[in-house]
């Protein structure tokens, strides 16, 4: 089974295959990021359109390889876990914790059948039921909430009063206007630094409080019991690129009210963290994992 995950500057994207490895209790899995799928399709199209097509054996082998690779992606079962990548699912794919991205999800239901085990939250579920007329189980949870169970080697070790984590679209803006932000405890870990996710998790665990415009900065902090506050400011690029749907989807899935954000770092410090997670069924999310496919792969 292939694990499909989003690949961007976000530190959290590459966590998805690692979570699956831990919960499936296997060392190696086949994972492919969505940009690889896109580039494979694009390269194949360019080859046949004559951009780099040459009639020789080497190119023919390349075309055959790309064609077979595409068929393999379509044929094999694929698992979508962490991230707002539901809109990229194809027929017979498995959904486990993935959420709707309201910017990209088509309003008309695609003509596919999916094996939906869990979704990020009730907003995603309601969309699928009300907009598509699909059946969706009432099983919620972003898989990153399972980090404390699956990665017990990571423990809170507070050293910083607070840390500000920005969504990756925000980081170029912060760098441009660094004079406004330099006196805050800011950790630029995403664009273009691309710091490994393990180090970002470690920094979160070294903080007493997380202020974040990055959804997974909030989720990982709260999973480990660290107070967090969503930073949502109209001047930040993320306010345009990252609509509130996914944040509220997460908050509702964990028993809190939506739209509880701060509009500045100062306001975040005044407000403090949101009330702790009050409603999340860890066992239900774990039990919904499609382990049967990984048991087969071990044999």
C-alpha positions as CSV (number, residue, x, y, z in Angstrom):
1,X,0.0,0.0,0.0
2,X,1.2,3.5,-0.8
3,X,1.0,6.3,1.7
4,X,0.1,9.5,-0.1
5,X,1.1,12.7,1.7
6,X,1.3,16.4,0.8
7,X,4.7,17.8,0.2
8,X,5.4,21.5,0.7
9,X,7.4,23.6,3.0
10,X,5.3,22.7,6.0
11,X,7.2,20.8,8.6
12,X,4.2,18.5,9.3
13,X,3.7,17.0,5.9
14,X,6.4,14.4,6.1
15,X,5.1,13.2,9.5
16,X,2.3,11.2,7.9
17,X,4.4,8.3,6.7
18,X,6.2,8.1,10.0
19,X,2.9,7.9,11.9
20,X,1.8,5.1,9.6
21,X,5.0,3.2,10.2
22,X,4.6,3.4,14.0
23,X,0.9,2.4,14.1
24,X,1.4,-0.4,11.5
25,X,4.5,-1.6,13.3
26,X,6.6,-1.8,10.2
27,X,10.0,-0.3,9.4
28,X,9.5,0.4,5.7
29,X,6.5,1.6,3.8
30,X,6.1,2.9,0.3
31,X,5.2,6.5,0.4
32,X,4.8,9.0,-2.4
33,X,4.1,12.7,-2.1
34,X,1.4,14.4,-4.2
35,X,4.0,16.5,-6.1
36,X,5.6,13.3,-7.3
37,X,2.3,12.1,-8.7
38,X,1.7,15.4,-10.4
39,X,5.1,15.6,-11.9
40,X,4.9,12.0,-13.2
41,X,1.7,12.9,-15.0
42,X,3.2,16.1,-16.3
43,X,6.4,14.5,-17.5
44,X,4.4,11.8,-19.3
45,X,2.3,14.4,-21.0
46,X,5.3,16.4,-22.0
47,X,7.0,13.3,-23.4
48,X,4.1,12.5,-25.7
49,X,3.6,16.1,-26.7
50,X,7.1,16.1,-28.1
51,X,8.8,18.4,-25.6
52,X,11.6,16.0,-24.9
53,X,10.5,13.0,-27.0
54,X,13.2,11.4,-29.0
55,X,12.8,8.1,-30.9
56,X,15.5,6.0,-29.3
57,X,15.5,3.0,-26.9
58,X,16.3,5.0,-23.8
59,X,13.4,7.4,-24.2
60,X,11.1,4.5,-25.0
61,X,12.2,2.8,-21.8
62,X,11.5,6.0,-19.9
63,X,8.0,6.4,-21.3
64,X,7.3,2.8,-20.5
65,X,8.5,3.3,-16.9
66,X,6.4,6.4,-16.4
67,X,3.3,4.7,-17.9
68,X,3.7,1.7,-15.7
69,X,4.3,3.9,-12.7
70,X,1.0,5.8,-13.3
71,X,-0.9,2.5,-13.7
72,X,0.6,1.2,-10.5
73,X,-0.6,4.3,-8.6
74,X,-4.1,3.8,-10.0
75,X,-4.1,0.1,-9.4
76,X,-2.7,-0.2,-5.8
77,X,-4.5,0.8,-2.7
78,X,-3.5,4.1,-1.4
79,X,-3.8,5.6,2.1
80,X,-4.5,9.3,2.8
81,X,-3.8,10.2,6.5
82,X,-2.5,13.5,7.8
83,X,-3.3,16.7,5.9
84,X,-6.1,18.5,3.9
85,X,-5.6,16.4,0.8
86,X,-9.0,14.7,0.5
87,X,-9.5,16.3,-2.9
88,X,-6.6,14.3,-4.4
89,X,-8.1,10.9,-3.5
90,X,-8.9,8.5,-6.4
91,X,-11.2,5.6,-6.7
92,X,-10.8,2.9,-4.0
93,X,-8.4,5.0,-1.9
94,X,-8.5,4.8,1.9
95,X,-9.1,7.9,4.0
96,X,-7.9,7.8,7.6
97,X,-7.9,11.2,9.3
98,X,-7.6,13.4,6.2
99,X,-9.7,16.5,6.1
100,X,-11.5,18.6,3.5
101,X,-9.7,21.6,2.0
102,X,-12.6,23.9,1.3
103,X,-10.5,25.8,-1.3
104,X,-9.9,22.9,-3.5
105,X,-12.7,20.4,-2.9
106,X,-15.2,20.3,-5.8
107,X,-18.8,21.0,-4.9
108,X,-20.0,18.2,-7.2
109,X,-19.3,14.7,-5.9
110,X,-16.6,13.0,-7.9
111,X,-17.6,9.7,-9.5
112,X,-15.5,7.5,-7.2
113,X,-15.9,5.2,-4.2
114,X,-13.7,5.6,-1.2
115,X,-13.0,3.6,1.9
116,X,-13.5,6.2,4.6
117,X,-12.3,5.1,8.0
118,X,-12.0,8.5,9.7
119,X,-11.9,12.2,8.9
120,X,-10.2,15.1,10.6
121,X,-13.5,16.5,12.1
122,X,-17.2,17.1,11.8
123,X,-17.0,19.8,9.2
124,X,-15.3,17.4,6.8
125,X,-17.9,14.7,7.6
126,X,-20.8,17.1,7.2
127,X,-19.4,18.2,3.8
128,X,-19.2,14.7,2.6
129,X,-22.7,13.8,3.8
130,X,-24.6,17.0,2.9
131,X,-22.7,18.0,-0.2
132,X,-21.9,14.6,-1.7
133,X,-24.5,12.4,-0.1
134,X,-21.8,9.9,0.9
135,X,-21.6,7.7,3.9
136,X,-19.0,8.8,6.4
137,X,-18.4,7.2,9.9
138,X,-18.5,9.5,12.9
139,X,-14.8,8.9,13.7
140,X,-12.7,12.0,14.0
141,X,-9.1,13.0,14.6
142,X,-6.0,14.3,12.9
143,X,-3.4,11.5,13.2
144,X,-0.9,14.0,14.6
145,X,-2.9,13.7,17.8
146,X,-1.4,10.2,18.2
147,X,2.2,11.4,18.4
148,X,2.4,11.1,22.3
149,X,1.3,7.4,22.0
150,X,3.3,6.5,19.0
151,X,6.5,8.5,19.7
152,X,7.0,8.1,23.4
153,X,10.6,9.1,23.1
154,X,9.4,12.7,22.8
155,X,8.7,14.3,26.2
156,X,7.9,17.9,27.3
157,X,11.0,19.6,28.5
158,X,10.1,23.3,28.8
159,X,12.9,25.9,28.3
160,X,11.1,28.7,26.6
161,X,8.2,30.8,28.0
162,X,6.6,30.6,24.6
163,X,7.4,30.0,20.9
164,X,5.7,31.5,17.9
165,X,5.4,29.1,14.9
166,X,4.2,30.5,11.6
167,X,2.4,28.7,8.8
168,X,4.9,28.3,5.9
169,X,3.2,30.9,3.7
170,X,3.8,33.5,6.5
171,X,7.5,33.0,6.9
172,X,8.6,35.1,3.9
173,X,6.4,37.9,5.2
174,X,7.9,37.6,8.7
175,X,11.4,37.8,7.2
176,X,10.5,40.8,5.1
177,X,9.2,42.7,8.2
178,X,11.6,41.2,10.7
179,X,12.1,44.5,12.5
180,X,8.4,44.2,13.7
181,X,8.9,40.6,15.0
182,X,12.5,40.3,16.1
183,X,11.8,40.9,19.8
184,X,9.4,37.9,19.9
185,X,10.4,34.3,20.5
186,X,9.9,33.2,16.9
187,X,11.0,29.9,15.4
188,X,11.2,30.0,11.6
189,X,11.2,26.3,10.8
190,X,9.4,26.0,7.5
191,X,10.0,28.2,4.4
192,X,12.7,28.1,3.2
193,X,14.6,26.6,6.1
194,X,12.7,23.3,6.0
195,X,13.9,22.1,9.4
196,X,13.2,18.4,10.0
197,X,9.9,17.7,11.7
198,X,11.7,16.0,14.6
199,X,13.5,19.2,15.6
200,X,10.2,21.2,15.3
201,X,8.5,18.8,17.6
202,X,11.4,19.1,20.0
203,X,11.1,22.9,20.0
204,X,7.4,22.7,20.6
205,X,8.0,20.4,23.6
206,X,10.6,22.9,24.9
207,X,7.9,25.6,25.1
208,X,5.4,26.4,27.8
209,X,3.0,27.9,25.3
210,X,2.7,27.8,21.5
211,X,1.3,30.6,19.4
212,X,0.8,29.4,15.9
213,X,-0.7,30.2,12.5
214,X,0.3,26.6,11.5
215,X,-2.5,24.1,12.3
216,X,-0.1,21.3,13.1
217,X,1.9,23.6,15.4
218,X,-1.3,23.8,17.4
219,X,-2.3,20.2,17.1
220,X,1.1,18.8,18.2
221,X,1.4,21.2,21.1
222,X,-2.1,20.3,22.4
223,X,-1.5,16.6,21.9
224,X,1.3,16.8,24.4
225,X,-0.8,18.9,26.8
226,X,1.0,22.2,25.9
227,X,-1.4,25.2,25.8
228,X,-1.7,26.8,22.3
229,X,-3.4,29.7,20.6
230,X,-4.3,30.0,16.9
231,X,-2.8,33.2,15.4
232,X,-5.1,34.5,12.7
233,X,-4.3,38.0,11.4
234,X,-5.6,39.5,8.1
235,X,-2.1,40.9,7.4
236,X,-0.6,37.4,7.4
237,X,-0.6,35.6,4.0
238,X,-2.0,32.5,5.7
239,X,-5.2,34.3,6.4
240,X,-5.8,34.2,2.6
241,X,-4.2,30.9,1.7
242,X,-5.4,28.9,4.8
243,X,-9.2,29.4,5.3
244,X,-10.6,28.8,8.8
245,X,-12.4,25.6,7.8
246,X,-9.5,23.2,8.7
247,X,-8.8,24.9,12.0
248,X,-12.4,24.8,13.1
249,X,-12.7,21.3,11.8
250,X,-10.0,20.3,14.3
251,X,-11.3,22.4,17.2
252,X,-14.8,20.8,16.8
253,X,-13.3,17.3,16.6
254,X,-11.7,17.9,20.0
255,X,-14.7,19.3,21.9
256,X,-14.0,23.0,21.6
257,X,-15.8,26.0,19.9
258,X,-14.6,27.3,16.5
259,X,-12.9,30.6,15.7
260,X,-11.1,31.1,19.0
261,X,-8.1,32.9,17.6
262,X,-6.0,35.8,18.5
263,X,-5.2,38.5,16.0
264,X,-1.7,39.3,17.2
265,X,1.2,37.9,19.3
266,X,0.4,40.4,22.1
267,X,-3.2,39.3,22.1
268,X,-2.2,35.6,22.1
269,X,0.0,36.2,25.2
270,X,-2.9,38.0,26.9
271,X,-5.4,35.3,26.1
272,X,-3.2,32.3,26.8
273,X,-3.9,28.9,25.5
274,X,-7.3,27.5,24.6
275,X,-8.9,25.2,27.1
276,X,-7.5,21.7,26.8
277,X,-8.8,19.0,24.5
278,X,-12.0,17.8,26.1
279,X,-13.4,15.3,23.6
280,X,-11.2,13.0,21.5
281,X,-11.5,9.2,21.3
282,X,-7.9,8.1,20.8
283,X,-8.9,4.4,20.7
284,X,-11.6,5.0,18.1
285,X,-9.1,6.6,15.8
286,X,-6.5,3.9,16.3
287,X,-9.1,1.1,15.9
288,X,-10.2,2.7,12.6
289,X,-6.7,2.4,11.1
290,X,-6.7,-0.1,8.1
291,X,-4.2,-2.4,9.7
292,X,-5.5,-5.4,7.7
293,X,-3.6,-4.2,4.6
294,X,-0.3,-3.9,6.5
295,X,-0.8,-7.3,8.1
296,X,-1.0,-8.7,4.5
297,X,2.2,-6.9,3.5
298,X,4.1,-8.5,6.4
299,X,3.4,-12.0,5.2
